[in-house]
Amino acid sequence: MSKIRILMLIMTLVLIVLASLFLSPKLINPFQMDTVERNILFTIRFPRVIVAFLMGMALGVSGAVLQGILRNPLADPYILGISSGASLLAVGGILSGIYFFGKFTIPFVAFIGASFVSILVGFFGWKQGRLWPERLLLAGVGLSFLFHAVLMLLMSISTDERLGRIMFWIFGDLSTADWSLIPYASVFIISGISISLSRAKALNALILGDELAHSLGFSVYRERLLLFVSVSLMTAASVSLGGIIGFIGLLVPHVMRFFIGSDNRFLVPASALGGSTLLCMADLVGKSVLSPVEIPSGIVTAIIGSPYFLYLLARRDILSE
């Protein structure tokens, strides 16, 4: 049954991807494309869909893994302050106006910021030779507030032109997606997902408690560290690709548990597919509803995700999952 539902998710994702490529905002007939339409398809729409696909996968899997290793149903990829660190350095790069790597500069500094915060959170969460979920969570929340405050300070002193670019980046703007960043980000995202899939049984055990996981033959501290590294890789690469996209990591794992169950051997790939589907759909809606004006994908995911999350909360006690 789980495999059939995975297949249903794949089919849904394929339909959303095809709609993004050929239907919106201008209809393109795949069998009768002229030179201009072919250029639009392969230089604008294709990389944009791939970026949405990669980011959605990374955020969906990161949310499922974090909710497991922290044993907290409200955990998501950005609760550890990783996005705040990436945003702070990215905004600093935009305000400085110094593009030492050309168009790679902002994604590069965002990735460095996210990676640095991941290491910092891991440092504060490490005690007595192991990572403690409670310390990770508290360190992430504390650093997130600190970086957010500095970010607001920088935005308050920025010019109007740069403030607009900053806001679009923070809200998850995929309109600048191109082929150049995709290979680099793919390495980190695929590596993180591979680690998560390979440790799915260990994640099942960690959710049951450290003592039981240890009795089942798993090295609790090593498994938690590996999974934390996988989340850090995926989140950092995701933020560098398209900015901050909220709610996917929080919402998608809960929806997938309702749809496919709590076994992480199926939940992790289902969350990858669900995250990709949601972000591709959000991007499709964002570029279609008010065309030619585009709504950042992060805003669309929040508008879609918030009511549905409240619906899930009202219908089921997700805090007891």
C-alpha positions in Angstrom: 0.0 0.0 0.0 2.8 2.4 0.9 4.5 1.8 -2.5 1.2 2.5 -4.3 0.9 5.8 -2.5 4.5 6.7 -3.3 3.6 6.1 -6.9 0.6 8.4 -6.6 2.8 11.1 -5.2 5.2 10.7 -8.1 2.3 11.0 -10.6 1.0 14.1 -8.9 4.5 15.7 -8.9 4.8 15.0 -12.6 1.5 16.7 -13.4 2.5 19.8 -11.4 5.9 19.9 -13.1 4.3 19.6 -16.6 1.8 22.4 -15.7 4.7 24.6 -14.6 6.6 24.0 -17.8 3.9 24.3 -20.4 0.8 26.1 -19.0 1.8 29.1 -17.0 1.9 32.1 -17.3 2.0 31.7 -21.1 0.8 28.5 -22.8 3.5 26.6 -24.7 2.6 23.8 -27.0 5.3 21.2 -26.5 4.7 19.9 -30.1 4.8 23.3 -31.8 7.4 25.4 -30.2 9.1 28.3 -32.0 12.6 29.6 -31.2 11.4 32.1 -28.6 9.2 29.5 -26.8 12.0 27.0 -26.8 14.3 29.6 -25.2 11.7 30.4 -22.5 11.2 26.8 -21.7 14.9 25.8 -21.4 16.5 28.9 -20.0 13.7 30.2 -17.7 11.1 27.6 -16.8 13.2 24.4 -16.7 15.8 25.7 -14.2 13.1 27.3 -12.1 11.2 24.0 -11.9 14.4 22.1 -11.0 15.2 24.6 -8.3 11.7 24.3 -6.8 12.0 20.5 -7.1 15.4 20.4 -5.3 14.4 22.9 -2.6 11.1 21.2 -1.9 12.8 17.8 -1.6 15.5 19.2 0.8 13.0 21.1 3.0 10.5 18.2 3.2 13.1 15.6 4.1 14.8 18.0 6.6 11.5 18.6 8.4 10.8 14.8 8.7 14.3 14.1 10.0 14.4 17.0 12.5 11.0 16.1 13.9 12.4 12.7 14.5 15.8 13.5 16.0 14.4 16.3 18.1 11.3 14.4 18.9 9.3 17.6 18.4 6.4 17.7 16.0 6.8 21.5 15.6 10.5 21.3 14.4 11.3 22.4 10.9 14.5 23.1 9.0 14.6 26.8 10.0 14.0 26.3 13.8 17.7 25.8 14.3 18.5 29.3 13.1 20.1 28.1 9.9 17.9 30.3 7.7 18.6 33.4 9.9 22.4 33.0 9.6 22.0 32.5 5.8 19.8 35.6 5.6 22.1 37.7 7.6 25.1 37.1 5.4 23.1 37.3 2.2 21.6 40.6 3.2 25.1 41.8 4.1 26.3 40.8 0.6 23.4 42.7 -1.0 24.0 45.8 1.0 27.7 45.8 0.4 27.3 45.7 -3.3 30.5 43.8 -3.7 30.0 40.8 -6.0 33.4 39.1 -5.9 31.9 35.9 -7.5 29.5 37.6 -9.8 26.0 36.1 -9.6 27.3 33.3 -7.4 28.1 35.8 -4.6 24.8 35.9 -2.7 24.2 32.1 -2.9 27.7 31.5 -1.8 27.6 33.8 1.2 24.1 32.4 2.1 25.5 28.9 2.0 28.5 29.9 4.2 26.2 31.6 6.7 23.9 28.5 6.9 26.9 26.2 7.3 28.5 28.4 9.9 25.3 28.5 12.0 24.9 24.7 11.6 28.4 24.3 13.1 27.6 26.8 15.8 24.3 25.1 16.8 26.1 21.8 16.8 28.8 23.3 19.1 26.2 24.5 21.6 24.2 21.3 21.3 27.3 19.1 22.0 27.8 18.1 25.6 29.5 15.2 27.3 30.4 13.7 23.9 27.0 13.7 22.3 24.3 15.9 20.7 21.4 16.7 23.0 18.1 17.4 21.2 17.0 20.0 23.9 20.3 21.9 23.6 20.1 21.9 19.8 16.6 23.3 19.9 17.4 26.0 22.5 20.6 27.0 20.7 18.8 27.3 17.4 16.0 29.4 18.8 18.4 31.7 20.6 20.7 32.2 17.6 17.7 32.7 15.4 16.4 35.6 17.5 19.9 37.2 17.6 20.5 37.0 13.8 16.9 38.1 13.1 17.4 41.2 15.2 20.7 42.1 13.4 18.9 41.4 10.1 16.2 43.9 10.9 18.8 46.4 11.9 20.5 46.1 8.5 17.2 46.3 6.7 16.3 49.5 8.5 19.4 51.3 7.2 19.2 50.0 3.6 18.2 52.0 0.6 14.8 51.5 -1.1 16.2 49.7 -4.1 18.2 47.2 -2.1 15.4 46.7 0.4 13.2 45.4 -2.4 15.7 42.9 -3.4 16.3 41.8 0.2 12.6 41.3 0.8 12.2 39.2 -2.3 15.1 37.0 -1.3 13.9 36.6 2.2 10.4 35.6 1.0 11.7 32.9 -1.4 12.0 34.3 -4.9 12.6 31.6 -7.6 12.4 34.0 -10.6 16.2 34.4 -10.7 16.8 30.6 -11.0 19.3 29.5 -13.6 21.3 26.5 -14.5 24.6 27.6 -13.0 23.8 26.9 -9.3 21.9 23.7 -9.8 24.9 21.3 -10.1 26.6 22.6 -6.9 23.4 22.6 -4.8 22.4 19.2 -6.1 25.5 17.6 -4.6 24.7 18.7 -1.1 21.0 18.1 -1.3 21.4 14.6 -2.8 24.1 13.8 -0.2 21.8 14.9 2.6 18.8 12.9 1.3 21.0 9.8 0.8 22.2 10.0 4.4 18.7 10.4 5.6 17.4 7.4 3.6 20.3 5.2 4.7 19.6 6.0 8.3 15.8 5.7 8.2 15.7 2.6 10.4 17.9 4.4 13.0 15.6 7.4 12.8 12.6 5.1 13.6 14.5 3.9 16.7 15.5 7.4 17.8 11.9 8.5 17.8 11.1 5.7 20.3 13.8 7.0 22.7 17.5 6.8 23.2 17.5 3.8 25.5 15.3 1.7 23.2 17.4 2.7 20.2 20.6 1.7 21.9 19.0 -1.7 22.9 18.2 -2.2 19.2 21.9 -1.9 18.4 22.1 1.7 17.2 24.8 4.1 18.3 22.4 6.9 19.3 25.0 9.7 19.4 26.5 8.8 16.0 23.2 8.4 14.3 21.9 11.8 15.6 25.1 13.5 14.5 24.9 12.0 11.0 21.2 13.0 10.6 22.0 16.5 11.9 24.7 16.8 9.3 22.3 15.7 6.6 19.8 18.4 7.6 22.5 21.0 7.7 23.7 20.2 4.2 20.1 20.2 2.7 19.0 23.4 4.4 22.2 25.3 3.6 22.0 24.3 -0.1 18.2 25.0 -0.2 18.6 28.5 1.2 21.5 29.3 -1.2 19.3 28.3 -4.2 16.2 30.4 -3.6 16.1 32.1 -0.3 13.8 31.4 2.6 10.8 29.1 1.9 8.8 28.5 5.1 6.2 26.0 6.1 7.3 23.1 3.8 9.5 21.4 6.4 6.8 21.8 9.1 3.7 20.9 7.1 4.7 18.3 4.6 5.9 15.6 7.1 2.6 15.8 9.0 0.6 15.5 5.8 2.8 12.5 4.7 2.3 10.8 8.1 -1.4 11.1 7.6 -1.1 9.8 4.0 1.6 7.1 4.3 2.3 6.4 8.0 5.2 7.1 10.3 7.7 4.5 9.1 10.7 6.7 8.0 11.7 4.2 5.3 8.6 5.5 3.4 8.1 8.9 5.2 11.5 10.3 4.1 10.9 9.7 0.3 7.3 10.7 0.6 8.3 13.9 2.3 10.8 14.6 -0.5 8.0 14.1 -3.1 5.5 16.1 -1.1 7.9 19.0 -0.5 8.7 19.1 -4.2 5.0 19.0 -5.2 4.1 21.8 -2.8 6.9 24.1 -3.8 6.4 23.5 -7.5 2.6 24.2 -7.0 3.4 27.3 -5.0 5.7 28.6 -7.7 3.0 27.9 -10.4 0.4 29.8 -8.4 2.8 32.6 -7.6 3.7 33.3 -11.2 0.1 32.8 -12.5 -2.4 34.5 -10.2 -1.4 38.1 -10.7 0.6 37.7 -13.9 2.8 39.5 -15.0 3.4 40.4 -11.3 4.9 37.5 -9.4 4.2 36.5 -5.8 7.3 35.0 -4.0 6.9 31.3 -3.4 7.5 31.6 0.3 4.4 33.8 0.7 2.3 31.3 -1.3 3.5 28.3 0.8 2.6 30.2 4.0 -0.9 31.1 2.6 -1.5 27.5 1.6 0.2 25.9 4.5 -1.1 27.8 7.5 -4.9 27.0 7.1 -4.1 23.4 6.2 -1.9 23.0 9.2 -4.6 24.4 11.5 -7.1 22.0 9.8 -4.8 19.1 10.6 -4.4 20.3 14.2 -8.2 20.5 14.6 -8.8 17.1 13.0 -5.9 15.2 14.6 -3.7 15.6 17.6 -0.5 16.0 15.7 1.3 16.8 19.0 0.9 13.2 20.0 2.2 11.6 16.8 
